[in-house]
Amino acid sequence: MFCYQCEQTAKGTGCTVQGVCGKQPEVAALQDLLLYSLMGLSQVAVAGRRAGVSDRDVNIFTVKAAFSTLTNVDFDPDRFVDLINQAVDRREGLKAKVQAAGGNGAWADGAAAFQPKATLEDLVAQAEQVGLKSYPGDNPDVLSLKHTVLFGIKGVSAYADHALILGQEDESVYAFVHEGLAAIQRDDMGVDEWVAMALRCGEAAYKAMERLDAGNTETYGHPVPTRVPLGHKKGKAILVSGHDLKDLEELLRQTEGTGINIYTHGEMLATHGYPKLKAYPHFYGQFGTAWQKQIKEFAEFPGAILMTTNCIQRPKNDYKANLFTSGMVGWPGIPHIADLNFKPVIDRALELPGFQEDHVDQEVTVGFARNAVLGVADKVIEAVKAGSIRHFFLVAGCDGAKPGRNYYTEFVEKVPRDCVVLTLACGKYRFFDMDLGDIGGIPRLLDAGQCNDAYSAVQIATALSKAFNVGVNELPLSLIISWYEQKAVCVLLALLHLGIKGIRLGPSLPAFITPNVLDTLVKNFDIKPIGTADEDLKAILG
């Protein structure tokens, strides 16, 4: 196997024995083969659009299947075998539609003609011929950019799937996913064309995040500042981790009147700010912190646990019998809820002891998404003009266990008291419970939500730039970003597409970025690796 799509890849170069995430070689191989089959499906889909054919079932399947290969989503080999076969079946069906419309429906070889073998062993052997290093072209910078686009597409697909669940779609996002995947099998594009493709991936990411924001806010209301207890109260309990609001809503509805309290973990913390969700009286508080702490924190939870969308780790025996998955998440041997019927989760929660007493350590405030922040924009603008607020820092992104991430804790601790910290995604767990006080009633720490809510942060920055009549890059705003997986890759590409410069990125730079590609990013976008908190603050504030 060879995989280097996440920040914690082995030795900073690539996982070759098994994934740091727990991914086994056969699963890595099947993911590579699924991606290859999706590239073939995409070649046909591109030809189809030229002939006026766009198949919604193919569109939806493509983003779901690509999402399943994102880090810490699906580790179940049987599900990948099924997805590979589905991809080929859909490809052949689409070929017939394209030919009927007068388009090209014949491919003699390559990804669009690929036929999967019948056994797992043979599929793995096929996969060994089509992995990351097999893509056409011998220019290492082109290959680097192909991988950047591929990983960005995985993130775009994740956001597109989240949005789709809430009834939001964008045909142009599907069209780009197919175009980008199909292009990876081409050998006639140079570095400049692939840089342009990466920026177009950022454009698709922005559109997908916009659709997701619309789905969240139109379905559940705009988040409002909400105090959330960090702890628990006496009674039966279910813990929900991941990102999916629809799964949480269904679980809340199905547990009404059962005496079960619902708790959030990881990035689900942000859901307490949505009016429709917080209206459920048994939706209580946050238990635990970031995704990489789940092995310890899930073992301490005395109820059932539902893992949605992504960020699952290898389950420990301590809690394996209490764990369930939904959406695209999968782990061999863990019960999967595919139909939103959470009765097995509820029954398990009723069997388990639950919490025996009330206990709350403290409370944190969530809900400072774009609507809430822009609702007090006049006060923010006044504070900036008066000199009360000197600078804004967006300290956001993914958390992880790799050394070096304490930088983000130290950075926020050292941010001067006349500055405001805006945060989102699980990177905030390095400092989310700090009491930073306020500036004239404006909290110095503003939690804008999940990684899925990156659109909110962009809208806040855009609104402030309009209010001050300057470009976003001229605002007293600095982006301090931590990355881990492919959602973070596509968010970074979205920021670059929007022309945002001067981003500080860490804790380490992506292994799939060659020196020449990095040089291009530095020259065109002024991207910088993080240094020390003191050095970076001095460079930004003087």
N, C-alpha and C positions, 0 to 999 in steps of 0.2 A: 504494500500500500504506500501511497504518498499523499499526504494531506497537509496543507499549510494555510487553511482558510481562516483560522482563528488566531487571536493574539498570543495564546498560550501554547502554540505549537512547539513540539519537542525541540529543545536546544535553540529555539528561535529560528529554525530552518525548515522543519517539516517532520511530521509523524510518519514513521516507516515500519514500526513493529505493531503498535496499536495506538489509537488516539489517546491523547492526554484526557480527552473528554470521556473515555471509556469505549469508544467506537472500535469494534473488532475488525480485523482485516477483511473478512468476507462482507461485512456491512459497507465498509469503505468501497470495496470493489463494486458492489451492487449499486451504490450511489453513483459511482462513475458511469456505470452502464446505463442507469436511468437517465443521467444527464445526456449521455450520447444519444439515447433513444429520443429524448426531448429535442435535441438538435435536429434529428431527422424529421420529427413531427413538425418542427418549426420551419424547416426548409419547405415543406409542403404548404404550411400555413402562409408563408410569405408568397409563394406562388399563387395560393388561393386568393389572397387580397388583391393581387394584380389582376385577377380574373373576376373580381367583385364578390368573392366568397369569403365570409368570416363566420366560422362555426363557434357559437357560444359555448357549447359543451367542450370543445377542444381548448378554447381560451381558458375556461375555468379549470379544466384538468391540468393544463400546463403550469399555471401558477401554484396550484396545490401540490403538484408533484415536485416542482422545483423547491418550494418551501420545505418539503419533507427532508431535503438534503442539507438544510441549514444546520449549523452547529447546535447540538443538544436538543434536537427535535425528535427524530425517529431512529431507534436502534434495532428495530425488529426486521430481520431479514425476510421473513415471509411476506410482509407488507411491501417490501421493495420488489420482490419477484412479481407480485400482482401488479404493481404500478408499471413495471417494465412491459409486461404483456398488454396492459391497457393502453400504454403509449403507442405500441405497434398497431394494435387493433384500431385505435382512433386514426392513426396515420393512414392506414390503408382505406378506411372509410372516407377520409378527407380527400385522398387521391381521386377516388371515384367522383366526388362532387366537383373537384377542380377540373377534371377531364370533361365532365358533363357541361361545365361552363366555358369550355374552350381553352383552358389553361394547361400548363405543363403538369402532367400527372405521372410521368415516367422517370424513374431514376434507376440506373443499372447497378450502381454500387454506392458505397459510402453510407452515411448515417440514415439517409432516407430509404435505403434498401435493406437495412440491418434486420436480421431475423434472430430472435433469442432462442437459445438452446432449451432443452426440456428440463435438465437437472440443475440443481444448485451448483454443483461442481463445475459443470460446463459453462454456466453463466459467469462464474468467477473467472474462469479461463478466458472467456470472451472479454471480460472487463479489463483484464490485464493489458489488452491491446489498445484501449481507448481512454486511458486515464489522463490526468492533467498534463503530463509531459508529452502526450501523443498528438496534440493539436497541430495542424499544419503550420509550416513556417519554421525557419531556423534562426530568426532574429530574437534574441533573449528579451529585448525590450517590447517587441510585439507580443511575445508570449506573456510577459508580465502584464501588459494591458488587457490581453484576452482574459487572463485570470481575474483582473480587477473588475472587468465588465461582468464576467460570470458570477463572481461573488456579489457584486452589486445587484445583479438580476435576482439572486436568491433573496436579498433583502427586499427588493421591489415586490417580488412574488409574495413574501410574507405580508407586507402591508396591503397588497391587493386582495389577498385572501381574507385578512381581518375586515377590510371594508366590504367585501362581498357578503360576508356573514350578516352584515347589517344593511344589505340591499343597495350598496353603492358600487358602481362599476365605471370604468373609463375605457372605451375601446382603444384609445391611443396607447394606453398602458399595455394592454394585451399585444397590440401590434408591435410595440418596441421589444417586449420580452421575446416574441418570436423572431424579430429581426436580429436582435443581439445574439440569441442562441444559435440561429442559423449562420451568422457571420463568423462564429468561432471555427467553423469548419472550412472557412475560406482561406486562401493563401495569397490573395491579390490586394491586401490592404496594408499600408505602411503605418509607421508610428503616428504620424499626424492624423490619419484617418481613425486610428484607434483611440487617440486622445479625444477626438470629437465624439466617438462612440461612447466613451466613458462619461463625457458631459451630457450626452443625450440620455444616458442611464440615470444621471442625476435629475434631469428634467422629468423622466418617467417616475422616479422616486418621489419627487415633489408632488406630482399629480396624484399618485397613489396615496400619499399622506394627506393630501387635501380631501380626497374621497373618504378616507378613514375618519378624519376629523368631522366631516359632515355626518357620517354614520353615527359616530359617538354622540355628538351634540344634538342632532335631530331626534335621536332615539331616547336619550337619557337626560337631555338638558345640558346647558353649559355648566361646567364645574363651578362651585362656589367655595370660598374659604371655609374649611370644616376642620374642627378639632377631632383627632382620632386617638383613642387610647392605645397605648402600647402595653398589652397585657391580656387579661381574660377575666371572665366572670363564671360563676358556678353554673354547671350544666353541660349537656351534650354538645358536641362541637364538630364542625367540618371546617377544614382549612383549604383555601383556594389559592393556588399559585399560578404563575404564568402571566397572561395578558388579556384573556378573552372576556369581554363584558357580557356577551350574549350568554355564555355558559354560566356566568355568575348570576345573571338575572333569572335564568331558568331554575337554578339551584335555589335561589332565594324564594321564588314562587312555589317550588315543590316542597320546601321545608316550612312553609307557613303553618303555624299551629302544631308543629311536631315537638316543640320544646328544644329544638336544636339551634344553637347560635352559629352564625357564619363569620369566619375570620379570614383576613387576607394575609398573604405572604408575598414577599418580593415586590414586583412591580404592580401587583394588584392593590397596593396601598392607595394609589391615586383614585381608585373607583369610589372611595368614600365621599368624594366631592361631587358626584353626579346626583342631582336632585331625585331622579326616579329611583335610583338604587338606594340612596340613604333614607328613603321613605320607609323601607322595611325595618320594623323595630328590632328584629333579631339579627340584623347586620351590625356586628358589634365593633370590632377593632382589628388591629394589626398584630399578628404573632410572628416574630422573627424578623429577619432583615433580607439580605440579598440572596440571589439564587444559589451562589456557591456555598452558602451556609446551610443549605437544606438538609444535608446528611446529618448534621448535629440537631438542627431545629425540628425536622420532621420526626426524629426519634423521640423528641420530648413532647410531642403533641399527642394528647390522649383521645384523639378522635380520628375520623376518616379524612383523607387528603385527596384533593382533586388537582391534577396537574394539567393545565390548559396550554395550548399553543406552542410554547417552547421553553427551554431552560431546564429540562430534566437532567438529573445526574443518575449514575448507577445507584439503584436503591439498595439500602442496607437491609439485612434481615430483620432488624429491629422494628421496621415499619412497613415492610413489603406487603404484608397482608392487609394493610390499611390504605394502600395507594391505588388510585385509579387514574386513567388518562382519558383525554378527549381531544377532538380536533385532529391535527396532524401528528400529535405527540404519540410515541409508542416505545415500549420497552418489552422485550420478550418475557412472557409469563405474567405481565401486569394486566388486569382487566381493563378493556378499552370501552368507553361509552361513545358509540357512534351516532346515536339518535336523540341525544339530549334528554333521555330518560334516566334520571339520576337515582332511581330507586335502589340499585345496589350500593351506591355511596351512602344514601340515607340509612338503609338497613344496617350497614356496617357501623355508622356513627351511633345508632341506637344500641348496638351490641357493646360498644366500648364505654369505658367509665366516664369520659368527659372530665371537665375540671371540677375539683372538689371544693374550691373556694374562689372568692374574688381576689384578683391581684392586678394592680396597675402600677407600672413603674413611672410613666409620665405620659404626656400627650404631645403630638406633633400636629402641625397644621398643613393641610394639603388644599388643592383647589385653585391655585393661582395660575390658571390657564389664561388664554388670551382675553377672554371676555371679562374675567375678574380684574386682570391687570389694566386693561384698557379702560375699564370703568373708573379707575382712579388716575388715568393718564394725566389729567390736568394737575393733580397734586404732584405727580412725578416730574412733570415738565417744570412746574414752579420750583420744586426742590433743586432741580439741576441748575436752573437759571439763577437761583439764589446762592448756589454754591454749597448747599447742604448735602447734595449727592454729587460726588466727584466722578464716579466711574461705576459701570455695571460690568459684572463678570458672569458669563454663562459657563458654569462649571458643571459639565453634564457628560453623559455617555454610559458606557457599560462598566460594571464592576467585575472583579475576578480575583483569583487567589495568588497570582504571580507577584513576587516582590516588586516594589516600585510604585504600587498604587497608594501607598501612604502619602505620596506627594500631594494628592488631592485633598486629603484631610489637612495636612500642614498648610496648603495654599489657602484654604478657606479660613483656617484659624488665624492666618496672618494678614488677611485682607483688611485694610484700614477701616475704621469705624464710619468713615464717610463714604463708603462704597456699598453697593447692593449685590448680592449673589442670587442669580436666577439658576435654577437647577431642574433637571429632569432625568429620567431613566434610572437604572439601578446604581449608577455611579454615585448617586446622592447618599447611599448608605454609609459612605465614608464620613458623612457629617450631618445627616438629616435631622439628628436629634440635638444639635447644638443650639443654644439660645444666643442668637446674635443680636437680639434687641431690635430696635426700629429707628427710623429717621423720620421724625415728624409724623409718626403714626403709620409710616410705610415700613412693613417688616423688611429687615435686611436679608432674610433668607426666604425666597419665593419658590415654592415647589410647583412647577408647571405640569407634572404628571409623569407618565411612562415614556419610554423611548418612542412609543407609538404616537406621542404628542409633540414630536419635534416641530410639526407644522405650527403649533401654538407659539413656540419660541420665535420662529421666523416671522410670524405675523406681529408679534410684539415689537421686534426690532424694526420691521418695515413701518409700522405705525409711528414709532418714535422718530424714525428718519424723516417721515413726512412732516411730523409736528415741528421738527427743528430745521426743516428745509435743507437737509444734507443727505448725502448717500449713506447707506448703512456702514460703509467702511470709514466714514468720518465721525460716526457716533462715538461717544466715550464708552465703548463696549468692546470687550475682549472675550474670545471664545477659547476656553480651556477644556479640551475634549479628551475623554478616555474611550478607547475602543476595545471590543472583544470579538464580536462576531459580525455577520454579514448585514444585519440591519444597520449597524454602525457604519459599514462601508457605504451603503447606499445613501445614508444621511449625509456623510461627508461629500459624496459626489453631488448630492442635491445642493449643498452649500456652495460648492465650487461652480455648479451650473448657475447659481444666483449671483456669482461674482464676488462672494465674500472672501476676504483675504486676511492673512495674519493669524490663521488658526494655529494654536499650539496643540500638538497631538502626542499622546502617549498611552501607556507608559513606555511602549517601544513602537517603532515603526513597522508596518506590515512586511512580513518576510517575502511576500510576492511582489514587492516594489523594487525594481532594479535601481542602481545608482543613477542611471541616465533618466529614468522615469521620475525619480525623486527630484533630480535637478530641474526637470521641466516643471514639476509642481512648485518648487521653491521659486523659480524665476517668474512663473505666471501667476501664482497665488500666494506667495510669501508664506507657505506652510513651514512651520518650525517644529522640531521635536522639543518636548518639554525639557527644562533644565532642572534647577532647584527652585523651590518656592520663592526664596529670597531673590535669586537672580531674575526670575521671570517677573515678579512684582516690580522690581526696580526698573527693568527694561520697559515695562508697560506704563508705570506711573511716574518714572523719573526720580 
